[in-house]
Amino acid sequence: MKGSVAFILVFVALSQATFVQQFEKLNRARNNFDGKIWAVVVAGSNGYYNYRHQADTCHAYQVLRNHGIPDEQIVVMMYDDVANSEENPTPGILINHPNGPDVYKGVPKDYTGKDVTPENFLNVLTGNSRAMLGTGSGKVIKSGPNDHVFVYFADHGAPGLIAFPTSELYKNDLNNAIETMHQRKRYKQLVLYVEACESGSMFDNLLKTDINVFATTAANPSESSYACYFDEKRKTYLGDRYSVSWLEDSDNENIEMETLHKQYEVTKKKTNTSHVMQYGDTTISHEIVGFFQGEKPSALNNAPLPPIYDDVPSPDVPIHILQRKIELATSHDDKLKYKVLLEKEQEIRRRISWTVKTIAFHSTEGDKELTELTTLSKPSLNDMECYKAAVQEFDNTCFELDDFEYGYRQIFVLGNLCDAGIPVEKIMSSIRIICH
Ligand SMILES: *[C@@H]1O[C@H](CO)[C@@H](O)[C@H](O)[C@H]1NC(C)=O
């Protein structure tokens, strides 16, 4: 009798252990992930008024780090001119919410300043360490067939491109790089989160659904993304709506359990100013967030930050900052100074719109109707080479896009001229004539 009780107890204990093992095995098998996680996080802008992009990016780094991804597997690209800008009242500190912690501390400076380029980004992503030798930290993603890759990007965008500090990354170059990575078996699954205006246009009708890639974007192919969290002390926006939505979700949720799909739904719900989109292989979104942002439970135990809704379209940030500065100015001289700057900004915007429209008028040999059409809808960008060349010429000859970001709001007209079948040489010569 005693013997059989002992036998039953041992049996129960054994089967429980087996059950746990089986359960863990099942869990592993379901997700089938025992590789490494690699990440690239990029802020594509510079300038203090673009504070938010570097704050978002630093925050993304902190999420990955808090969840146990070692620095060797994270590459950070940011201009790094904001934390120690003389405009920053808290030197060496960046925050991503008015009540949030410093996100700048400990961020590796892999590639800063002029090293933040689309070419370097693609070399880092595709693991081309030879190309990066002698540049920045030289760190690249050394991912293999069992590994996961996570990419986060925050900056300005326009149809078919995302901006870097002094040039642009075009949608076909990004998608080609990803396809090459797939062919070379450089990942098991790859996830991209992209914050930019018209960010959906980077993947729409382009990102393949059978190469194990899942992407979400802050906006659909034809709308702005939105900045948020204006800070009166720092006199700038601290975050972008889509970005802070997923970042705060990763800070507060148990990402070892939450799926990418759930995070997408939460982010989509919180981002009520633009349309958060998903592209690629959506079956990947049933995977656990932690398999891309770090599997270790975060040691942080902060209460969720209070919600603040003060979203403004990203392209209008310079205007809103100046308007707030006028409101907040304590002296008459300061008020006047900011009013003059605001008037100047509005004048530049009028000049840029006028210039683009005049280029369209000239390219179409004075066809008023066609000119009007090219200024109305977003382009489909069937001829990327034409678009690229026209944007480049506009950047060289008319307005440098990194200094005149409003240009990103207008270059869609150049895309429409290409779509209308106007030869690229004609568009380029019109640009040179108008902007000479
Ligand atoms: C977005 O949601 C917040 C919180 O529910 C709300 O306060 C805000 O007015 C909403 N904004 C828009 C544009 O609907």
The ligand as an SDF file (V2000), in Angstrom:
LIG
                    3D

 14 14  0  0  0  0  0  0  0  0999 V2000
   -7.4020   60.5320  -30.1220 C   0  0  0  0  0  0  0  0  0  0  0  0
   -7.6970   59.8530  -28.9120 O   0  0  0  0  0  0  0  0  0  0  0  0
   -7.5700   60.6550  -27.7440 C   0  0  0  0  0  0  0  0  0  0  0  0
   -7.7750   59.7770  -26.5410 C   0  0  0  0  0  0  0  0  0  0  0  0
   -8.9390   59.0560  -26.6350 O   0  0  0  0  0  0  0  0  0  0  0  0
   -8.5100   61.8430  -27.8000 C   0  0  0  0  0  0  0  0  0  0  0  0
   -8.3400   62.6520  -26.6660 O   0  0  0  0  0  0  0  0  0  0  0  0
   -8.2080   62.6520  -29.0720 C   0  0  0  0  0  0  0  0  0  0  0  0
   -9.1310   63.7020  -29.1990 O   0  0  0  0  0  0  0  0  0  0  0  0
   -8.2830   61.7530  -30.2950 C   0  0  0  0  0  0  0  0  0  0  0  0
   -7.8620   62.5220  -31.4620 N   0  0  0  0  0  0  0  0  0  0  0  0
   -8.4860   62.4600  -32.6280 C   0  0  0  0  0  0  0  0  0  0  0  0
   -7.9100   63.2720  -33.7350 C   0  0  0  0  0  0  0  0  0  0  0  0
   -9.4700   61.7810  -32.8060 O   0  0  0  0  0  0  0  0  0  0  0  0
  1  2  1  0
  1 10  1  0
  2  3  1  0
  3  4  1  0
  3  6  1  0
  4  5  1  0
  6  7  1  0
  6  8  1  0
  8  9  1  0
  8 10  1  0
 10 11  1  0
 11 12  1  0
 12 13  1  0
 12 14  2  0
M  END
$$$$
